[in-house]
């Protein structure tokens, strides 16, 4: 399993990050020790959860986050000062990072990843971190929603041609974390060691003098993976009958037609008609695949409401673009400088950040299911923090005494050295499945999912309130 990143990535950031970094350097702040938290504010797709993804790609990018002479020349041409460029010449991240596991089920306003180091290195990572984690978490969540509906039926990522440029590589990886069994994206398959799959396009059929000739040629050149696209001309009158003919011819050679694919029309109706035709012809082993603008809602209707005879799905646009949500609203906020808690203050209490270094815990109910998540300061013991308060309405609280809990953070970078071993996206999906089995069903439903409660400890609430009062006095 490899990495997508082959170039140095110091410029994989917004200009304002570099401008601030130079300002810190020139103001003599470069050695200030800081802590930043990554979190998001709202679950995508009006859902009840989010799948955390992108950690490995971010860490791979972090290894390459340095500056070439060409990069420095570019910055010099854009007005950056020579003394700061000399600092960047030797730049490499030397701090620490803790994170929840990739593939974890997470919720809004939780500190999912924390970066500690000097203020320049922590600041410079912001844009790259947000770019990767926000996007992959969005796509992994979409894919898992599809998996929740498709169940044991497989679905493949067919989205390369509709993706936003090279983000298709991130998206294919994230889709497999979320539940896609394979991708059509050959480059993603090679880089991330994930299964690749595909069938044919209508152009193959059109390039031959007849549909039957096209099917025969495809079966001859792909005897072990013969999947025939049957809707180029007329699905029921020519496509499926011709596929049956080729299926019988393959059987005489000791081969098997693997599947047919429906890519247009009334998929439920056509799939049921196709299933009967195939079964009556003695080809009950031939699978029926479907594609064409599919998403979790369409698949739910096909399988649950219309009992479509579909064995698997190829999903493109809606998966690879995270439709209907364009982005996950993840943010990266300063929480501490030289041991002093920091927070962003706002008259809108929902946008007030939580100060200080923190830990994230998950509590389980008596049946072993996810019950509450708790945010507390890093130096607190869960045994001493038995009450979790609502972040905005502190009078709402939960007693966690006696409940089993686990810490969700693990150290993934220590003094600049990456500790986390690469994991195949398919294995990360297995972890996600194990966690989803512990998430109560009311949080998994698509319509009005139950709100999963996340609280803060009394000590964290007190720290936040004291700092809020101080900021009001100062400003």
C-alpha positions in Angstrom: 0.0 0.0 0.0 1.5 3.3 -1.1 0.9 7.0 -0.7 -0.7 9.4 -3.1 2.0 12.1 -2.3 5.2 12.1 -4.3 6.0 15.8 -4.1 7.0 18.1 -1.3 3.9 19.7 0.1 4.9 22.8 2.1 2.8 24.9 -0.2 -0.3 22.7 0.3 -1.8 25.4 2.4 -3.6 28.7 2.1 -1.5 31.9 1.7 -2.8 33.4 5.0 -1.4 30.4 6.9 2.1 31.3 5.6 1.5 35.0 6.2 0.6 34.3 9.8 3.5 32.0 10.2 5.9 34.7 9.0 4.3 37.1 11.4 4.8 34.7 14.3 8.5 34.3 13.2 9.1 38.1 12.9 7.3 38.8 16.2 9.6 36.3 18.1 6.8 33.9 18.8 8.2 30.9 16.9 9.0 28.9 20.0 5.6 29.3 21.6 4.1 25.9 22.3 0.5 25.5 21.2 -2.3 23.0 20.9 -5.0 23.0 18.2 -8.2 20.8 18.0 -10.0 19.5 14.9 -13.7 19.0 15.1 -16.8 19.5 13.0 -20.1 21.3 13.9 -22.8 19.4 12.0 -23.4 15.8 10.8 -23.7 15.7 7.0 -26.8 14.6 5.2 -29.0 15.5 8.2 -27.8 12.2 9.7 -27.1 11.1 13.2 -23.4 10.3 12.9 -20.2 10.9 10.9 -17.5 8.4 9.9 -14.0 9.8 10.7 -11.7 9.2 7.7 -8.6 10.7 6.0 -6.2 10.2 8.9 -3.7 8.0 7.0 -3.6 10.3 4.0 -3.1 13.3 6.3 -0.2 11.6 8.0 1.3 10.6 4.6 1.0 14.3 3.6 2.6 15.4 6.8 5.7 13.4 6.0 6.1 15.4 2.8 5.3 18.8 4.3 8.6 20.5 3.7 9.9 23.1 1.3 12.0 22.9 -1.9 14.2 25.6 -3.2 11.6 26.1 -5.9 8.9 26.6 -3.2 11.1 29.2 -1.5 11.7 31.1 -4.7 7.9 31.2 -5.3 7.4 32.6 -1.8 10.2 35.1 -2.2 8.6 36.3 -5.4 5.4 36.8 -3.4 7.0 39.1 -0.9 8.1 36.7 1.9 11.3 37.8 3.8 14.6 36.0 3.5 15.0 35.3 7.2 11.6 33.5 7.3 12.5 31.6 4.1 15.7 30.4 5.7 13.6 29.1 8.6 11.3 27.2 6.2 14.3 25.7 4.4 14.8 23.3 7.3 11.2 23.1 8.3 9.7 19.7 9.3 6.9 19.0 11.7 8.3 18.0 15.1 5.3 18.0 17.3 2.7 15.5 18.6 -0.7 14.4 17.3 -3.4 12.4 19.0 -6.5 11.3 17.1 -9.5 9.0 17.2 -9.1 5.9 15.1 -9.8 6.1 11.4 -13.2 4.5 10.7 -14.6 5.6 14.1 -18.2 6.8 14.4 -18.1 10.3 15.8 -20.3 13.3 16.5 -20.4 17.1 16.3 -18.2 19.3 18.4 -15.9 16.5 19.6 -12.1 17.1 19.5 -11.3 14.3 17.0 -7.7 15.2 16.5 -5.3 17.4 18.4 -2.0 18.9 17.2 0.7 20.0 19.6 3.9 21.8 18.7 5.3 25.3 18.1 2.9 27.9 16.8 4.3 28.0 13.3 4.2 24.3 12.6 0.7 23.9 14.1 -0.6 26.8 12.0 0.9 25.7 8.7 -0.8 22.3 8.9 -4.3 23.7 9.2 -5.5 24.0 5.6 -4.0 20.6 4.5 -5.5 18.9 7.6 -9.0 20.4 7.0 -8.8 19.6 3.3 -8.1 15.9 3.7 -10.1 15.1 6.9 -13.2 17.0 5.9 -13.5 15.5 2.5 -12.7 11.9 3.3 -15.0 12.0 6.3 -17.8 13.3 4.1 -17.4 10.6 1.5 -16.9 7.8 4.0 -20.1 8.8 5.8 -22.0 8.8 2.5 -20.6 5.4 1.6 -21.6 4.0 5.0 -25.2 5.3 4.7 -25.3 3.4 1.4 -23.9 0.3 3.1 -26.5 0.5 5.8 -29.2 0.2 3.2 -27.6 -2.2 0.8 -26.6 -4.6 3.6 -25.0 -7.8 2.2 -25.4 -6.6 -1.4 -22.1 -5.2 -2.7 -21.7 -1.8 -4.2 -18.7 -0.4 -6.1 -17.4 3.1 -6.4 -18.0 4.1 -10.1 -17.4 7.9 -9.5 -14.1 8.7 -11.1 -15.5 10.5 -14.2 -17.8 12.7 -12.0 -15.3 13.5 -9.2 -13.7 16.9 -8.7 -10.4 16.2 -10.3 -7.8 14.3 -8.4 -9.9 14.3 -5.3 -11.3 11.1 -6.8 -8.3 9.3 -5.2 -9.1 10.5 -1.7 -12.8 9.7 -2.4 -12.2 6.2 -3.6 -10.3 5.4 -0.5 -12.9 6.9 1.8 -15.7 5.1 -0.1 -14.0 1.8 0.7 -13.7 2.8 4.4 -17.4 3.5 4.3 -18.4 0.2 2.7 -17.7 0.1 -1.1 -16.3 -3.3 -1.9 -14.3 -2.0 -4.9 -13.5 1.0 -7.1 -13.4 1.5 -10.8 -10.5 3.9 -10.2 -7.4 1.9 -11.2 -4.9 4.4 -9.8 -6.7 4.4 -6.5 -6.7 0.6 -6.5 -2.9 0.6 -7.0 -2.0 3.3 -4.5 -4.3 2.1 -1.7 -4.3 -1.6 -2.4 -8.1 -1.8 -2.8 -10.0 -4.1 -5.2 -10.8 -2.8 -8.6 -13.9 -3.7 -10.7 -15.7 -2.6 -13.9 -17.8 -3.8 -16.7 -18.1 -2.1 -20.1 -19.4 1.1 -21.6 -22.1 1.5 -24.3 -19.3 2.5 -26.7 -18.1 -1.1 -26.7 -21.5 -2.4 -27.9 -21.8 0.4 -30.4 -18.4 -0.3 -31.9 -19.6 -3.7 -33.2 -22.0 -4.3 -36.0 -24.5 -6.0 -33.6 -25.1 -6.3 -29.9 -24.7 -10.0 -30.0 -21.3 -9.7 -31.7 -20.2 -7.2 -29.1 -21.3 -9.5 -26.2 -19.5 -12.5 -27.8 -16.3 -10.5 -28.2 -16.4 -9.2 -24.7 -17.0 -12.7 -23.3 -14.1 -14.1 -25.4 -11.7 -11.4 -24.1 -12.9 -11.4 -20.5 -14.0 -15.0 -19.8 -13.4 -14.7 -16.0 -15.2 -11.4 -15.6 -17.9 -11.3 -18.2 -20.4 -8.6 -17.2 -22.6 -7.4 -20.0 -24.3 -4.0 -20.3 -27.7 -4.8 -21.7 -29.5 -1.5 -22.2 -27.7 0.0 -25.3 -30.6 -0.7 -27.6 -33.6 -2.5 -25.9 -33.1 -4.2 -22.6 -35.9 -6.7 -22.7 -36.1 -7.4 -26.5 -32.4 -7.6 -27.4 -30.0 -6.9 -24.5 -31.1 -9.7 -22.1 -31.9 -12.3 -24.9 -28.4 -11.7 -26.4 -26.8 -12.0 -23.0 -28.6 -15.3 -22.5 -27.3 -16.6 -25.8 -23.7 -15.7 -24.8 -24.3 -17.2 -21.4 -25.2 -20.5 -23.0 -22.2 -20.3 -25.4 -19.9 -19.7 -22.5 -21.3 -22.7 -20.6 -20.3 -25.0 -23.6 -16.7 -23.8 -23.1 -16.7 -24.4 -19.4 -17.1 -20.7 -18.6 -19.8 -18.7 -16.8 -21.4 -15.4 -17.6 -20.9 -13.5 -14.4 -23.5 -10.7 -14.5 -25.6 -8.3 -16.5 -25.8 -4.6 -15.8 -28.8 -2.3 -16.0 -27.9 1.4 -16.5 -31.2 3.0 -17.4 -35.0 2.7 -17.3 -37.2 1.4 -14.5 -34.5 -0.6 -12.6 -37.0 -2.4 -10.3 -39.2 -3.5 -13.2 -36.4 -4.4 -15.5 -34.5 -6.3 -12.8 -37.5 -8.5 -12.0 -38.1 -9.2 -15.7 -34.4 -9.9 -16.2 -34.3 -12.3 -13.2 -37.2 -14.3 -14.6 -35.7 -14.5 -18.1 -32.3 -15.6 -16.8 -33.8 -18.2 -14.4 -36.0 -19.6 -17.1 -33.0 -19.9 -19.3 -31.1 -21.9 -16.6 -28.8 -19.0 -15.8 -29.8 -18.4 -12.2 -26.2 -17.9 -11.3 -26.0 -14.7 -13.3 -26.1 -11.7 -11.1 -28.0 -8.5 -11.9 -26.1 -5.2 -11.3 -27.6 -1.7 -11.5 -26.2 1.8 -11.9 -27.5 5.2 -13.0 -27.7 8.1 -10.4 -28.1 5.9 -7.4 -28.0 7.0 -3.8 -29.1 5.6 -0.4 -32.7 6.8 -0.8 -33.1 5.3 -4.3 -31.5 2.0 -3.2 -33.8 1.9 -0.1 -36.8 2.3 -2.4 -35.6 -0.3 -4.9 -34.9 -3.0 -2.3 -37.4 -2.3 0.5 -40.4 -0.9 -1.4 -40.2 -2.5 -4.8 -38.3 -5.7 -4.1 -36.0 -5.2 -7.0 -34.1 -8.3 -8.1 -30.7 -6.5 -7.9 -27.6 -8.2 -6.6 -25.2 -5.2 -6.5 -24.8 -1.6 -7.4 -22.3 0.7 -9.2 -22.6 4.1 -7.6 -21.0 7.2 -9.1 -21.9 10.9 -8.8 -23.9 10.9 -5.6 -21.2 8.9 -3.7 -18.0 10.5 -5.1 -19.2 14.1 -4.7 -20.9 13.6 -1.3 -24.2 14.8 -2.7 -26.2 16.6 -1.4 -23.7 18.1 1.1 -20.8 19.9 -0.6 -18.5 19.8 2.4 -18.1 18.8 6.0 -17.9 21.9 8.2 -14.8 20.8 10.1 -12.7 23.5 11.8 -9.3 23.8 13.5 -9.1 25.9 16.6 -6.3 27.1 18.9 -6.9 25.8 22.5 -3.7 26.5 24.4 -0.5 28.6 24.3 2.4 27.8 26.6 0.1 26.0 29.0 -2.5 28.8 29.1 -6.0 27.8 27.9 -7.3 29.7 24.9 -10.7 30.0 23.4 -12.6 31.8 20.7 -15.3 33.9 22.3 -18.6 34.7 20.6 -21.9 36.2 21.6 -23.3 33.1 19.9 -22.7 30.5 22.5 -22.7 27.7 20.0 -19.5 29.1 18.4 -17.6 29.5 21.7 -14.7 26.9 21.6 -13.6 24.7 24.4 -10.3 25.7 25.9 -7.3 23.6 26.9 -5.9 20.2 26.0 -8.7 17.7 26.1 -9.5 14.0 26.0 -12.5 12.3 24.5 -14.3 9.4 26.2 -17.1 7.1 25.2 -19.5 5.7 27.7 -21.6 2.5 27.2 -25.0 1.6 28.6 -25.8 -1.7 30.3 -26.3 -3.5 27.0 -22.8 -2.4 25.8 -24.2 0.2 23.3 -22.9 3.7 22.8 -24.5 5.9 25.4 -22.7 9.2 25.8 -19.5 10.8 24.8 -17.6 13.0 27.3 -15.1 15.8 26.7 -12.8 16.6 29.6 -9.5 18.2 30.3 -6.4 16.1 29.5 -5.3 16.0 33.2 -8.7 14.8 34.5 -9.5 11.2 35.6 -12.8 9.8 34.4 -13.3 8.5 37.9 -13.3 12.1 39.1 -15.7 13.4 36.4 -18.9 11.6 36.9 -21.2 14.4 35.6 -21.4 15.5 32.0 -23.0 18.8 31.2 -24.7 19.9 28.0 -22.2 22.3 26.2 -24.8 25.0 25.7 -27.4 24.3 28.4 -25.3 23.2 31.4 -28.3 22.6 33.5 -28.9 19.5 31.4 -26.5 16.8 32.7 -25.9 13.1 32.8 -24.4 11.1 35.6 -21.9 8.6 34.3 -20.8 7.0 37.6 -20.3 3.3 37.2 -20.6 3.3 33.4 -17.9 1.5 31.4 -16.0 4.0 29.3 -13.0 4.1 26.9 -10.6 6.7 25.7 -11.0 7.4 22.0 -7.7 9.2 21.4 -4.4 7.5 20.6 -1.1 9.1 19.9 -0.3 8.9 16.2 2.7 11.2 15.9 5.4 11.7 18.6 8.1 14.4 18.2 7.4 14.4 14.4 7.7 10.6 14.1 4.6 8.8 12.7 3.6 6.0 15.0 0.5 4.7 13.2 0.9 1.8 10.8 -0.9 2.0 7.5 -4.2 0.0 7.3 -6.0 -1.2 4.2 -9.3 0.7 3.7 -11.2 -2.6 3.6 -9.9 -3.4 7.1 -10.8 0.0 8.3 -14.3 -0.7 7.1 -14.4 -3.9 9.2 -13.5 -1.7 12.2 -16.3 0.7 11.3 -18.8 -2.2 11.1 -17.8 -3.4 14.6 -18.4 0.1 15.9 -21.7 0.6 14.1 -22.9 -2.6 15.7 -22.7 -0.7 19.0 -24.5 2.4 17.8 -28.2 2.3 18.7 -30.5 2.1 15.7 -32.2 5.4 16.4 -29.0 7.2 15.6 -28.6 5.3 12.3 -32.0 6.1 10.7 -32.1 8.6 7.9 -35.3 10.4 8.9 -35.1 12.5 12.1 -32.3 10.5 13.7 -32.0 10.6 17.4 -29.5 13.2 18.7 -26.4 11.5 20.2 -25.5 13.4 23.4 -22.0 14.7 24.0 -21.2 16.4 27.3 -18.4 18.3 28.9 -17.0 17.7 32.4 -17.6 20.1 35.3 -13.9 21.1 35.3 -13.9 21.9 31.6 -17.2 23.8 32.0 -15.7 25.8 34.9 -12.5 26.6 32.9 -14.6 27.7 29.9 -16.8 29.9 32.1 -13.9 31.6 33.9 -12.1 32.3 30.6 -15.4 33.6 29.1 -15.7 36.1 32.0 -12.1 37.1 31.7 -12.5 37.8 27.9 -15.6 39.8 28.5 -13.7 42.0 31.0 -10.7 42.5 28.7 -12.7 43.2 25.6 
